[in-house]
Amino acid sequence: MIRFVTPFVTLKTLWTDRMIAYAIAYLFTALVFLAVDLLWLSKIARSFYVEQIGDLLLSQPRLGVATAFYLVYIAGIVAFAVAPALKADSLVQAALLGAFFGFVAYATYDLTNYSTLKDWPVAVTVVDICWGTILTAVSAVAGFQATRVALRFFQGSI
């Protein structure tokens, strides 16, 4: 199990150690999530989304809004999947909690769209929920593993 404390624990040390761990987790989770989602949206599934919801798409995405989504969503992955998995030192927990968080978040978005928008295709709903589940699980696992390695490296060098 990874310990976030030194032999002489103070509240400040405990807080600092945890914040460093969370920052590392956020960084690695974000790198994986952003890289894989960019590949998905720009190369792999672009034609699918254009074919299915092309009339609803902007010619250029609103980058500020996209940035806000990524900042918030990755914080959610760390808080609800990576951090609990680090505490339990469990790769399986990272994968399962990541998958569940991705499923809930993407299902919320897609099922709301399907229930309220006239031309929202069921195919987009199904594909997007599956994608969010997989992407979030993979990102949580990568963030968990990279954070474990980084923390062991740093703790071993002190």
JOFEN-V692302 format. One line per field, one symbol per residue. psi: psi as a letter, one per 30 degrees, with the letter a starting at -180 (. if undefined). A space follows every 10 residues. Layout:
# JOFEN-V692302
psi->???
This chain:
# JOFEN-V692302
psi->kkkgllejkl eeeeeeeeee eeeeeeeeee eeeeeeeeee efeegeeeee eegeffklek ljeeeeeeee eeeeeeeeef eeeeeeefhj eeeeeeeeee eeeeeeeeee eeeeffkegj keeeeeeeee eeeeeeeeee eeeeeeeeee eeeeeff.
